Amino acid sequence: MRIPDNYDAWCEYDRRQQIKLDKLPTCAWCGSKIQTEEAYVINDKLVCRDCIDNCKVYLDEDGEVYA
């Protein structure tokens, strides 16, 4: 007879977390699971905040883009 140990408890926890992760929506741009409480809808597709942030540019006083 095998006695459950901490590793067994971790495996069960990991299995339950993976089930939750599998139910989350996927970002249409990068393909990752959206794990935050917010996302953006662009052309009827969900996009994660990281992808939106990667599109951000900054403008100087003259409207020119700078890094």
N, C-alpha and C positions, 0 to 999 in steps of 0.2 A: 504494500500500500504506500502510495506517494503522498507526502505531506506538502501542501502548498506553502511556498515561501514568498519573499518580497518580489522576486523576479516574476513569479506567476501573477502577482497583483499588478506589477508594472505592465506585463503583457496584456492583461485584461483592460487596464486603463488606456494603453496605446491603441488597442483594437477599438474601444469606444470612441476615442478621439478621431481615429481614421474614418469611422462611420459618419461622424459629424462633419469632418472636413470634406468628405465626398458629396455631401448634400449642399455645400456652399456654391454660389454661382461662380462662373469662370469669366475672367476679363477677356473681352473680344480681341484686344490688341496684343497682350503678352501671354495669354493662356494660363496665367496663375489663378489660384483660387482667391476670391475677394474675401479677406478675413476681417476687414474693418466694418464699422457700422454705416459707412457711406460709400457710394459709388456714383458714377455719372452715367446718364443715358445719352448716347450720341448715335443718331440714326437708328434708334430702336435697339441698340446694343449696349450692354453694361461694360463700363470701362473703369478700371481701378484708379485710385488717386495717384499712385506712383506714375502711371502712364500719363496722366494729365499734367503732373508736375514736370515730367520730362519734356513736355511741349512748351513750357513757360519760357518766355524771353523777357528781358528787361530793356526799357527804353530810356534814353537820356532826355534832357530838356527839349532837344530838337526833334525828338521822335525817332532817333537812330537807335538801332539795336546794338547793345554791347553785352559782353559776356559777364 
